[in-house]
Amino acid sequence: MRTLKLAAAAALTALALAPAAAQAARPGLWGVYDNVLSKARYIDLTHDITPNMPVWKGFGPATFKPTVDPSTGRPYTYAQDGFEATAYQLATDQFGTQLDPPAHWAPEYPGIDELPPTYAVRPLVVISIVKQVKSDAKYALQVSDIRRFERQHGRVPKGSVVMVRSDWSKKWTDSPEPAKALAADPNFPGVSLAALEFLHLKRHILFHGHEPLDTDTTPTLEGESWLMHHGYTQAEGVTNLAGVPATGCLVDIGYPKFKGGLGGYARYVAICPPKTRKGVKISGRDAPLPKYASPLHWNNQLGYRVR
């Protein structure tokens, strides 16, 4: 009897340990995906790129058009060719949600294609200045704001990405204000030079990001100038920070690798703990993707495809 009990106990122990053993046998980082990333919530921090989005007047707007068959001069169509494509005429690589490499201002530093692949995934910190901006539309993040944040949430991690939440991006997506007027508005929140120096020289972050199209409202853009001329990058035009926890998330960073490029149309995705209220989870509907009731079609008034 004692032998049977020991055998049964051993069998139960083996069954209990089997899932853990299977996980441990997963090669490389697949266990990280199984145990963490597959259960996370994903929040897109990126604006849709449209031809009428806000852009600095010195660059000019963009134009989207259906791609034309050069041999016939007519656009490709689903009916005749089985596919369609889009031709993008972009006046600048400083457009929309973006990643500025230091060569944007300082040619002795890396361009967009020379940034290392280690930028791909980093710890994400979100520091809010929403309350301050309600009282002062041109408020800029201060060192005191960072120290206050750290007293509540802990030290900003080395190598992290710090996004500054101001909710200015809501004007971009919700406001009837014309894109040109929004881009030219001198009253927008920023990040002070002192705060940038503190984050980079004292906390050694990878880069910071902000919602407006410029770093600050100073006549010389002193913050951006300091960053670029010291070999630092920055993110501009980010959105949806309201749903991201202050700490505990990662940020996934993707951008086109234009040879010699001085800017990047970037996509930032926050990867957050499962209990985060915002965002979406990985599901069985990721592949194949769901079919829409209405197909994409060209809208002449907007200048891009809609459903």
C-alpha positions as CSV (number, residue, x, y, z in Angstrom):
1,M,0.0,0.0,0.0
2,R,2.8,2.4,0.9
3,T,4.4,1.7,-2.4
4,L,1.2,2.4,-4.3
5,K,0.8,5.7,-2.4
6,L,4.3,6.8,-3.2
7,A,3.8,5.9,-6.9
8,A,0.5,7.8,-7.0
9,A,2.2,10.8,-5.3
10,A,5.0,10.7,-7.8
11,A,2.5,10.5,-10.7
12,L,0.6,13.5,-9.5
13,T,3.8,15.5,-9.0
14,A,4.9,14.6,-12.5
15,L,1.6,15.8,-13.9
16,A,1.8,19.1,-12.0
17,L,5.3,19.7,-13.2
18,A,4.6,18.7,-16.8
19,P,3.3,22.2,-18.0
20,A,6.2,23.9,-16.3
21,A,8.6,21.5,-17.8
22,A,7.0,22.0,-21.2
23,Q,7.4,25.8,-20.8
24,A,11.0,25.4,-19.7
25,A,11.7,23.4,-22.8
26,R,10.4,26.2,-25.1
27,P,13.5,27.5,-26.9
28,G,14.9,31.0,-26.4
29,L,12.4,33.7,-25.7
30,W,9.3,31.8,-26.8
31,G,8.5,31.3,-23.1
32,V,8.4,35.1,-22.6
33,Y,5.8,35.3,-25.4
34,D,3.8,32.4,-23.9
35,N,3.8,33.6,-20.3
36,V,3.8,37.4,-20.8
37,L,3.3,38.9,-24.3
38,S,0.5,36.7,-25.3
39,K,-1.5,37.8,-22.3
40,A,-0.7,41.5,-22.6
41,R,-2.8,44.4,-23.8
42,Y,-1.6,46.4,-26.8
43,I,-2.3,50.1,-27.2
44,D,-1.4,51.9,-30.5
45,L,0.3,55.3,-29.8
46,T,0.3,56.2,-33.5
47,H,-1.9,58.6,-35.6
48,D,-3.3,57.4,-38.9
49,I,-1.4,59.0,-41.8
50,T,-3.7,61.1,-43.9
51,P,-3.0,63.8,-46.6
52,N,-4.6,66.5,-44.5
53,M,-2.9,65.9,-41.2
54,P,-1.0,68.7,-39.4
55,V,2.4,69.4,-40.8
56,W,4.9,72.3,-40.5
57,K,4.2,75.0,-43.1
58,G,7.8,74.8,-44.3
59,F,7.2,71.2,-45.5
60,G,3.8,71.3,-47.2
61,P,1.0,68.7,-47.4
62,A,0.9,65.2,-48.9
63,T,-1.1,63.7,-51.7
64,F,-2.4,60.2,-51.9
65,K,-3.5,58.8,-55.3
66,P,-4.4,55.4,-56.7
67,T,-1.3,53.8,-58.3
68,V,-1.3,54.0,-62.1
69,D,-0.2,51.3,-64.5
70,P,2.7,53.1,-66.4
71,S,1.9,51.1,-69.6
72,T,-1.7,52.2,-69.8
73,G,-1.9,55.4,-67.6
74,R,-4.9,54.1,-65.8
75,P,-5.2,53.1,-62.1
76,Y,-5.1,49.5,-61.1
77,T,-8.6,48.2,-60.1
78,Y,-9.9,45.2,-58.2
79,A,-12.3,44.5,-61.1
80,Q,-9.8,44.5,-63.9
81,D,-6.4,43.7,-62.3
82,G,-7.4,41.8,-59.1
83,F,-5.7,44.3,-56.9
84,E,-5.2,48.0,-56.1
85,A,-2.3,50.1,-54.7
86,T,-1.7,53.6,-53.6
87,A,0.9,56.2,-54.6
88,Y,2.0,58.5,-51.8
89,Q,3.5,61.9,-52.5
90,L,5.0,62.9,-49.2
91,A,6.6,66.3,-49.0
92,T,8.8,65.3,-46.1
93,D,9.9,62.5,-43.8
94,Q,8.9,64.7,-40.9
95,F,5.3,63.7,-41.1
96,G,2.8,62.4,-38.6
97,T,3.8,60.2,-35.7
98,Q,7.6,60.1,-36.2
99,L,11.0,59.3,-35.0
100,D,13.7,62.0,-35.3
101,P,17.2,60.7,-35.7
102,P,20.0,63.1,-34.7
103,A,21.0,63.6,-38.3
104,H,17.8,65.6,-38.8
105,W,19.8,68.5,-37.4
106,A,23.4,67.2,-37.1
107,P,24.8,65.3,-40.1
108,E,27.7,63.9,-38.1
109,Y,25.3,61.7,-36.2
110,P,23.2,58.7,-37.4
111,G,20.3,58.9,-39.9
112,I,17.2,56.8,-39.6
113,D,18.8,53.8,-41.3
114,E,21.8,53.9,-38.9
115,L,19.8,53.6,-35.7
116,P,20.6,50.2,-34.0
117,P,18.0,47.4,-34.0
118,T,18.2,47.5,-30.2
119,Y,15.6,50.3,-30.3
120,A,12.9,47.7,-31.1
121,V,11.5,47.1,-27.5
122,R,12.1,49.2,-24.4
123,P,10.6,49.9,-21.0
124,L,8.0,52.7,-21.3
125,V,7.4,55.5,-18.8
126,V,4.5,57.9,-19.2
127,I,4.7,61.3,-17.3
128,S,1.6,63.4,-17.4
129,I,1.5,67.2,-17.5
130,V,-2.2,67.3,-18.3
131,K,-3.1,69.3,-15.2
132,Q,-0.4,71.9,-15.8
133,V,-1.4,72.3,-19.5
134,K,-5.0,73.1,-18.5
135,S,-3.7,76.2,-16.7
136,D,-1.0,77.0,-19.2
137,A,-1.3,75.8,-22.9
138,K,2.5,76.3,-23.3
139,Y,3.5,74.5,-20.2
140,A,6.8,72.5,-20.6
141,L,7.8,69.5,-18.6
142,Q,10.1,70.5,-15.8
143,V,12.7,68.6,-13.7
144,S,10.4,69.1,-10.7
145,D,7.7,67.2,-12.6
146,I,10.1,64.3,-13.1
147,R,11.2,64.2,-9.5
148,R,7.5,64.3,-8.3
149,F,6.8,61.4,-10.7
150,E,9.7,59.4,-9.3
151,R,8.6,59.9,-5.7
152,Q,5.3,58.3,-6.6
153,H,6.4,55.7,-9.2
154,G,10.1,55.1,-8.6
155,R,13.2,56.0,-10.6
156,V,13.0,56.3,-14.4
157,P,14.8,53.2,-15.7
158,K,18.0,53.5,-17.7
159,G,17.5,52.8,-21.4
160,S,13.7,53.5,-21.2
161,V,11.5,55.6,-23.5
162,V,9.7,58.4,-21.6
163,M,6.5,59.7,-23.2
164,V,5.2,63.0,-22.1
165,R,1.4,63.0,-21.9
166,S,-0.3,66.4,-22.5
167,D,-3.5,65.3,-24.3
168,W,-2.6,67.8,-27.1
169,S,-3.1,64.9,-29.6
170,K,-6.8,65.1,-28.9
171,K,-6.9,68.3,-30.8
172,W,-5.5,66.4,-33.8
173,T,-8.1,63.7,-33.7
174,D,-11.2,65.4,-32.2
175,S,-11.0,69.0,-33.1
176,P,-12.7,70.6,-36.1
177,E,-9.8,73.0,-36.2
178,P,-8.1,72.8,-39.7
179,A,-4.9,70.9,-39.8
180,K,-2.9,74.0,-41.1
181,A,-4.2,76.1,-38.2
182,L,-3.4,73.4,-35.7
183,A,0.2,73.0,-37.1
184,A,0.7,76.8,-36.9
185,D,-0.7,77.3,-33.4
186,P,2.2,78.6,-31.2
187,N,0.4,77.6,-28.1
188,F,1.3,74.0,-27.4
189,P,2.9,72.0,-24.5
190,G,6.5,71.1,-24.6
191,V,9.5,69.6,-22.8
192,S,12.0,72.0,-21.2
193,L,15.7,71.8,-22.0
194,A,16.5,71.2,-18.3
195,A,14.1,68.2,-18.3
196,L,15.7,66.8,-21.4
197,E,19.2,67.2,-19.9
198,F,18.0,65.5,-16.7
199,L,16.4,62.6,-18.4
200,H,19.4,61.9,-20.7
201,L,22.4,62.9,-18.5
202,K,21.0,61.8,-15.1
203,R,18.6,59.0,-16.0
204,H,20.2,57.9,-19.2
205,I,17.0,57.2,-21.1
206,L,17.0,56.1,-24.7
207,F,14.7,58.9,-25.9
208,H,11.6,60.9,-25.0
209,G,8.4,61.4,-26.9
210,H,5.7,64.1,-27.0
211,E,2.4,64.7,-28.6
212,P,2.9,68.0,-30.5
213,L,5.0,68.4,-33.6
214,D,7.8,70.3,-31.9
215,T,9.8,69.8,-28.7
216,D,9.2,73.2,-27.3
217,T,8.0,76.8,-28.1
218,T,11.3,78.6,-27.8
219,P,12.4,80.6,-30.8
220,T,15.4,78.4,-31.5
221,L,13.8,75.1,-30.5
222,E,16.5,74.8,-28.0
223,G,15.4,71.4,-26.7
224,E,15.4,69.7,-30.1
225,S,18.7,71.4,-31.0
226,W,20.4,70.1,-27.9
227,L,19.1,66.6,-28.5
228,M,20.1,66.4,-32.1
229,H,23.5,67.9,-31.6
230,H,24.3,65.5,-28.7
231,G,23.3,62.3,-30.6
232,Y,19.8,61.7,-29.2
233,T,16.6,60.8,-31.0
234,Q,13.0,61.8,-30.1
235,A,9.5,60.8,-30.9
236,E,6.9,63.4,-32.1
237,G,3.2,63.3,-32.7
238,V,2.4,60.4,-30.5
239,T,-1.2,59.8,-29.3
240,N,-3.4,57.6,-27.0
241,L,-1.2,58.1,-23.9
242,A,-4.2,58.6,-21.7
243,G,-4.8,54.8,-21.7
244,V,-1.3,53.8,-20.8
245,P,-0.2,53.1,-17.2
246,A,2.6,55.4,-15.9
247,T,4.9,52.4,-15.5
248,G,5.1,48.7,-16.2
249,C,4.6,48.7,-19.9
250,L,7.0,48.1,-22.8
251,V,7.0,50.1,-26.1
252,D,7.5,48.4,-29.5
253,I,9.1,50.7,-32.0
254,G,8.9,50.3,-35.8
255,Y,9.8,52.7,-38.7
256,P,10.8,52.5,-42.4
257,K,14.6,52.2,-42.9
258,F,15.1,54.9,-45.5
259,K,18.8,55.0,-46.6
260,G,20.2,58.3,-45.4
261,G,16.8,59.3,-44.0
262,L,16.4,62.2,-41.7
263,G,13.1,61.2,-40.2
264,G,10.9,58.2,-39.9
265,Y,7.1,57.6,-40.1
266,A,7.0,55.6,-36.9
267,R,4.6,53.3,-35.2
268,Y,4.7,53.0,-31.5
269,V,2.7,50.3,-29.7
270,A,2.5,50.1,-25.9
271,I,2.6,46.5,-24.5
272,C,0.9,46.7,-21.1
273,P,-0.1,44.3,-18.3
274,P,-3.2,42.2,-18.8
275,K,-5.2,44.2,-16.2
276,T,-4.8,47.5,-18.2
277,R,-8.3,48.8,-19.1
278,K,-7.4,50.1,-22.5
279,G,-6.0,48.3,-25.5
280,V,-6.6,44.9,-27.2
281,K,-5.4,41.4,-26.5
282,I,-4.0,38.8,-28.9
283,S,-6.9,36.7,-30.2
284,G,-7.6,34.0,-32.7
285,R,-8.9,36.7,-35.1
286,D,-5.4,38.0,-35.9
287,A,-5.0,35.4,-38.6
288,P,-6.9,35.2,-40.8
289,L,-8.1,38.7,-40.2
290,P,-11.9,39.4,-40.1
291,K,-13.8,40.4,-43.2
292,Y,-15.6,43.8,-43.2
293,A,-19.1,44.2,-44.4
294,S,-18.1,47.2,-46.6
295,P,-15.1,47.1,-48.9
296,L,-12.4,49.8,-49.1
297,H,-13.1,52.3,-51.8
298,W,-11.6,55.6,-52.9
299,N,-13.0,58.8,-51.5
300,N,-12.2,61.7,-53.8
301,Q,-13.1,64.4,-51.2
302,L,-10.8,63.0,-48.5
303,G,-8.1,61.8,-50.9
304,Y,-7.7,58.2,-49.5
305,R,-9.6,55.0,-49.2
306,V,-12.5,54.5,-46.7
307,R,-15.0,51.8,-45.9
